């Protein structure tokens, strides 16, 4: 879904800027898109859980200050990146407390969380 959205965005930018030049000067537009789905995260429930944890980490005033990556494989959460010890602990707490409900079924990460966040 994210890849389709990124491709659509790129096409919109290309269409918008293709006819804007009035002279022979060419304008180059660069766009970096960071989309990563781990190849072993093929289960849609893992992808939903990974997305929910990532969103909560980005929404948190504490954890958004760190460089944290989330990967979920068979409901096992793996946190990697670099942060302070406070951010590292908060990221683990958020991951543990994340719960989704899909069609009345609760989706929670397996415990324990694998926290490989390096501290500064």
N, C-alpha and C positions, 0 to 999 in steps of 0.2 A: 504494500500500500504506500509506504514512504517512497519507494523507488518510482512508482507511478506519479506521485505528487511532484517529486523532484524533476522527472522528465517533462511533466506538464509545465512546470515553472520555467525550465530551460527553453522549451518551445515558445512560450509566451514572450520571454525576453527576446528571443531571436526574431520573432514576428514583429515585435514592437520596435526594435532598433534596426531592422533591415531596410526600411524605407525612409529613415530619418535624415540621411546625409544629403545635403543640397549641392555639395561640391565633390570633387574627386578624393578628398581626404577620407580615408577609411578609419572607422572607429572599431576598436577591438574591445570586446566585453568578456570578462572572465568571471566565472561563478564556481565557487567551491561548495560541494555538497558532501556532508559527512553522514553517511548512512552505513551502519554496520549491523548485520544480523549474523550471528555466529552460525556456521554451517550445521552444527549439531542441534541448533534450536529450530528444528523443523516442526515441532509440535505447536499448534496455534495457542495452546494454553501457556506454553513457555514464553512465546512472543508477547502475549497479553500481559503476563506477569512481569516480564522484563520492561515493557513499556510503562506499566503502572509504577514500578519502583523508580525508574529513571525520571518520570514526571514528578514524583514526590521529592526526589533528591534535588531536582531543578527548582522546585517550588519552595524548598526550605531555605530560609535566610542563612542558615549555618552551612549546609552542605553544598550550596551552589558556589561557594568560595573555593572548593577543592576540585581537583581533576579526577573524577570518579567515573569508571566504566562499569556497567552492569552486564552480566551474562547469565542466562538461565538455561540449564540443561536438566531435563526431567525434574523440574521444580526445585532443583538445587541452585541456589544463588551464589555467584562468584563475583566479588567486588575487587576491582583492581584500580590502580592509579596512584596518585600522590596527594597527600593532604596532611594537615596537622593531626595530632592525636585526638583532639576534640571532634574534628570533622569525621575522622575515621570511625570513632565510636558512635557518633550520631547517624552516620550512613548505615552502619550495621543495625542499629535500633530501628531505623525507618524500614529497612529491608525486611526485618523480622515482623514488623507490625503491618506490613502491606497485606491486604486481603481483598480479593475480587469476588463478586458473585455473578455467575453466568448461568442463566436459566435455573435459578434457585440453588445452584451448587456452589459451595465455597471453594475458592482457589487460594491456597496459601503456600508460601515457600517451605521447602523441607528444612528442618533444623539439623545441625547448626549451619549458619551462614559461613561460607568460605570467604574470609576477609583478608585479601592480599594487598590492601592499600598500604603503600610505603609511607612512613611518616617523615616529615621534614625536620 
